[in-house]
Amino acid sequence: MIDWPVATSPLAVEILGDAVKSGNAEIGIQLHPWVNTPHDETVNPYNSYAGNLPPALEREKFLRLRDKIAEKFDTAPMIYRAGRYGLGPNSAEMLRDAGIAIDTSVRSKFDYRPGHGPNYSKSPLVPYWLDTQQSVLELPLTSVFWGVLRKQGDLLQPLLNRYPLLAGVLSKLALLERIPLTPEGISSEEALRGIDIAIDDGLPVLVLSFHSPSLVPGNTPYVRTEDDLDQFYDWWRTIFAYLEKRGVTPTSVEEIVKSVEI
């Protein structure tokens, strides 16, 4: 996913451009309101979620970013993720009008309302349509509950959000643990358990994620040193090897769009 600073960086174009042209990479859009023009809003926590902006401002920021990416990378992006997972009530219409086929902003089983964001605690884990016209497909980020009480996870999670220490106790006792498929704060052992649950539950697609600043030590709390970065890459090697072992194959935006059209 590319935001404004990356889209306008000659180095990013140099690094990613050839991979895109050769078909080995696809470019997506990620809108962080505070770095995207026009800067007509007050910069604050509420407005850091693009979906909270006035519809016209959200749309204008998005279109400028989309057009800049298309200009710099000579490709029409087909997938979107709102920065901070910040979909809003007008986002689906915006994406549909812009010809975006897939959104992947929804982080299932997470509630961002305490920080002025959206509530995804009851969002589906399987793909679903964002709009009634069935033109924008949502691929939610994969998060699952693991443990003896996992079937009660959706009911218990609001309580655990209020009492983090209780969440830690339940996790240590193997009673309940929420596992998002990301190397940021989730060990490979935890992620492997999450993958098993997702596969056993019959999820048709697994969506993994991380923040690109984690690729440079010191940018995020997840990767502070070179050793952390080595462990970060080891996480991905472990996960990819296990996915292959479980018969899970990679896909692409193009393949997913074609499968839905059929």
C-alpha positions as CSV (number, residue, x, y, z in Angstrom):
1,M,0.0,0.0,0.0
2,I,1.4,3.4,-1.0
3,D,0.7,6.7,0.7
4,W,1.6,10.3,-0.4
5,P,5.2,10.4,0.7
6,V,6.0,7.1,-1.0
7,A,4.1,8.0,-4.2
8,T,6.1,11.2,-4.6
9,S,9.5,9.6,-3.8
10,P,11.8,8.9,-6.8
11,L,13.5,6.2,-4.7
12,A,10.2,4.4,-4.2
13,V,9.5,4.5,-7.9
14,E,13.0,3.2,-8.6
15,I,12.7,0.3,-6.1
16,L,9.1,-0.7,-6.9
17,G,8.6,0.4,-10.5
18,D,10.3,-2.5,-12.2
19,A,8.5,-5.1,-10.1
20,V,5.2,-3.5,-11.0
21,K,6.0,-3.4,-14.7
22,S,7.1,-7.1,-14.7
23,G,3.9,-8.2,-12.9
24,N,5.7,-9.2,-9.7
25,A,4.0,-6.6,-7.6
26,E,0.8,-4.7,-7.4
27,I,0.3,-1.2,-6.1
28,G,-2.4,-0.3,-3.6
29,I,-3.6,3.0,-2.1
30,Q,-3.3,4.0,1.5
31,L,-4.7,7.3,2.6
32,H,-3.3,9.1,5.6
33,P,-5.2,12.3,5.8
34,W,-2.6,14.4,7.6
35,V,0.0,14.0,4.8
36,N,-2.4,14.3,1.8
37,T,-3.5,17.5,0.2
38,P,-5.8,19.5,0.4
39,H,-5.0,20.3,4.0
40,D,-8.4,21.8,4.8
41,E,-9.0,20.0,8.1
42,T,-7.7,20.4,11.6
43,V,-5.0,17.8,12.3
44,N,-6.3,15.9,15.4
45,P,-7.0,12.3,16.4
46,Y,-10.6,12.4,15.0
47,N,-9.5,13.6,11.6
48,S,-6.7,11.1,11.4
49,Y,-9.3,8.6,10.2
50,A,-10.1,9.5,6.6
51,G,-13.7,8.2,7.0
52,N,-14.4,10.9,9.6
53,L,-13.6,13.7,7.2
54,P,-16.4,15.5,5.3
55,P,-17.2,13.4,2.2
56,A,-15.9,15.9,-0.3
57,L,-12.6,16.3,1.5
58,E,-12.1,12.6,1.9
59,R,-12.8,12.1,-1.8
60,E,-10.5,14.9,-2.9
61,K,-7.6,13.6,-0.9
62,F,-8.2,10.1,-2.1
63,L,-8.4,11.1,-5.8
64,R,-5.3,13.2,-5.6
65,L,-3.4,10.3,-4.1
66,R,-4.8,7.8,-6.7
67,D,-3.8,10.1,-9.6
68,K,-0.3,10.6,-8.2
69,I,0.2,6.9,-7.9
70,A,-1.1,6.3,-11.4
71,E,1.2,9.0,-12.7
72,K,4.4,7.8,-10.9
73,F,3.9,4.0,-11.3
74,D,2.1,3.9,-14.6
75,T,-0.6,1.7,-13.2
76,A,-4.2,2.0,-12.1
77,P,-4.4,0.9,-8.4
78,M,-7.3,-1.6,-7.7
79,I,-7.0,-2.0,-4.0
80,Y,-7.3,0.4,-1.0
81,R,-6.6,0.4,2.7
82,A,-7.5,3.5,4.7
83,G,-4.8,4.6,7.0
84,R,-5.5,3.6,10.6
85,Y,-8.2,1.3,9.2
86,G,-10.3,4.4,8.9
87,L,-13.3,3.5,6.7
88,G,-16.3,5.8,7.0
89,P,-19.9,5.9,5.9
90,N,-19.0,7.5,2.5
91,S,-15.9,5.5,1.7
92,A,-17.6,2.7,-0.2
93,E,-19.3,5.1,-2.6
94,M,-16.0,6.9,-3.1
95,L,-14.1,3.7,-3.9
96,R,-16.8,2.5,-6.3
97,D,-16.9,5.8,-8.2
98,A,-13.1,5.7,-8.5
99,G,-13.1,2.1,-9.9
100,I,-11.4,0.5,-6.9
101,A,-12.4,-3.2,-6.9
102,I,-11.1,-4.2,-3.4
103,D,-10.9,-2.6,0.0
104,T,-8.9,-4.1,2.9
105,S,-9.4,-1.5,5.6
106,V,-11.5,-3.6,7.9
107,R,-9.6,-5.1,10.9
108,S,-12.1,-7.7,12.1
109,K,-12.5,-8.1,15.9
110,F,-11.0,-4.7,16.7
111,D,-12.8,-1.7,18.0
112,Y,-11.2,1.7,17.4
113,R,-14.0,3.8,18.9
114,P,-12.0,4.9,22.0
115,G,-9.6,6.7,19.6
116,H,-12.5,8.1,17.4
117,G,-12.2,5.3,14.8
118,P,-14.6,2.7,13.5
119,N,-15.8,-0.4,15.3
120,Y,-14.9,-3.7,13.5
121,S,-15.6,-6.0,16.4
122,K,-18.5,-7.7,14.7
123,S,-17.3,-7.4,11.1
124,P,-17.2,-10.7,9.1
125,L,-13.9,-12.5,8.7
126,V,-14.9,-13.7,5.2
127,P,-15.0,-11.4,2.1
128,Y,-18.1,-9.4,1.7
129,W,-19.5,-6.5,-0.4
130,L,-19.1,-3.0,0.9
131,D,-21.8,-1.6,-1.3
132,T,-25.3,-2.7,-2.5
133,Q,-24.1,-2.6,-6.1
134,Q,-21.6,-5.4,-5.3
135,S,-18.7,-3.5,-6.9
136,V,-16.3,-3.1,-4.0
137,L,-15.2,-6.3,-2.3
138,E,-14.0,-6.1,1.3
139,L,-11.1,-8.4,2.2
140,P,-10.9,-8.0,6.0
141,L,-7.6,-8.4,7.8
142,T,-7.5,-11.8,9.3
143,S,-7.8,-11.9,13.1
144,V,-9.0,-15.0,15.0
145,F,-9.6,-16.1,18.6
146,W,-7.7,-19.0,20.0
147,G,-8.1,-20.9,23.2
148,V,-10.7,-22.8,25.2
149,L,-13.0,-19.8,25.2
150,R,-12.5,-18.8,21.6
151,K,-16.2,-19.4,20.7
152,Q,-17.0,-16.8,23.3
153,G,-14.4,-14.4,22.1
154,D,-16.7,-11.9,20.5
155,L,-18.7,-11.7,23.7
156,L,-15.7,-11.4,26.0
157,Q,-13.5,-9.0,23.9
158,P,-15.3,-5.8,25.0
159,L,-14.6,-6.8,28.6
160,L,-10.9,-7.5,27.8
161,N,-10.6,-4.1,26.0
162,R,-11.5,-2.5,29.3
163,Y,-9.2,-4.8,31.4
164,P,-6.0,-5.5,29.5
165,L,-4.5,-7.4,32.5
166,L,-7.4,-9.9,32.3
167,A,-6.7,-10.4,28.6
168,G,-3.1,-11.2,29.5
169,V,-4.1,-13.7,32.2
170,L,-6.6,-15.5,29.8
171,S,-3.9,-15.7,27.1
172,K,-1.3,-17.1,29.5
173,L,-3.8,-19.7,30.7
174,A,-4.6,-20.7,27.0
175,L,-8.2,-19.7,27.6
176,L,-8.6,-16.8,25.1
177,E,-6.2,-14.9,22.8
178,R,-6.9,-12.6,19.9
179,I,-4.5,-13.3,17.1
180,P,-4.2,-10.9,14.2
181,L,-2.0,-12.2,11.4
182,T,0.8,-9.6,11.6
183,P,4.5,-9.8,12.8
184,E,3.9,-6.6,14.8
185,G,3.3,-7.7,18.3
186,I,2.5,-11.3,17.4
187,S,5.0,-14.1,17.6
188,S,5.4,-16.6,14.8
189,E,4.2,-19.3,17.3
190,E,1.0,-17.3,17.9
191,A,0.5,-16.6,14.2
192,L,0.8,-20.3,13.4
193,R,-2.0,-21.0,15.9
194,G,-4.0,-18.4,14.3
195,I,-3.4,-19.8,10.8
196,D,-4.6,-23.2,12.0
197,I,-7.8,-21.7,13.4
198,A,-8.4,-19.8,10.2
199,I,-7.9,-22.8,8.0
200,D,-9.9,-25.1,10.2
201,D,-12.8,-22.5,10.2
202,G,-12.8,-22.6,6.4
203,L,-11.8,-19.0,5.8
204,P,-11.4,-18.7,2.0
205,V,-8.6,-16.1,2.1
206,L,-6.0,-15.0,4.7
207,V,-5.0,-11.4,4.8
208,L,-1.7,-10.6,6.5
209,S,-0.3,-7.1,7.1
210,F,2.4,-4.9,8.6
211,H,3.4,-1.3,8.5
212,S,6.2,-0.6,6.0
213,P,8.1,1.7,8.5
214,S,8.8,-1.5,10.5
215,L,11.3,-2.4,7.7
216,V,13.7,0.2,9.1
217,P,14.9,-0.2,12.8
218,G,13.7,2.6,15.0
219,N,10.6,3.6,13.1
220,T,8.1,1.5,15.1
221,P,8.1,-0.2,18.5
222,Y,8.1,-3.5,16.8
223,V,11.5,-3.2,15.1
224,R,13.9,-1.1,17.2
225,T,17.2,-2.8,16.3
226,E,18.9,-4.7,13.5
227,D,18.3,-7.9,15.5
228,D,14.6,-7.1,15.7
229,L,14.6,-6.6,11.9
230,D,16.2,-10.1,11.4
231,Q,13.5,-11.6,13.6
232,F,10.9,-9.7,11.6
233,Y,12.1,-11.3,8.4
234,D,12.4,-14.7,10.1
235,W,8.7,-14.3,11.1
236,W,7.7,-14.1,7.4
237,R,9.9,-17.0,6.4
238,T,8.3,-19.1,9.1
239,I,4.8,-18.1,8.1
240,F,5.3,-18.6,4.4
241,A,6.9,-22.0,4.9
242,Y,4.0,-23.1,7.0
243,L,1.3,-21.7,4.7
244,E,3.0,-23.7,1.9
245,K,2.9,-26.8,4.1
246,R,-0.8,-26.3,4.8
247,G,-1.5,-25.9,1.1
248,V,-2.3,-22.2,1.2
249,T,-1.1,-20.5,-2.0
250,P,-0.6,-16.8,-2.7
251,T,-3.0,-14.9,-4.9
252,S,-3.2,-11.4,-6.3
253,V,-5.7,-8.6,-6.7
254,E,-6.1,-9.4,-10.4
255,E,-6.8,-13.1,-9.6
256,I,-9.3,-12.2,-6.9
257,V,-11.2,-9.8,-9.1
258,K,-11.4,-12.3,-11.9
259,S,-12.7,-15.0,-9.5
260,V,-15.5,-12.7,-8.4
261,E,-16.4,-11.7,-11.9
262,I,-16.8,-15.4,-12.8
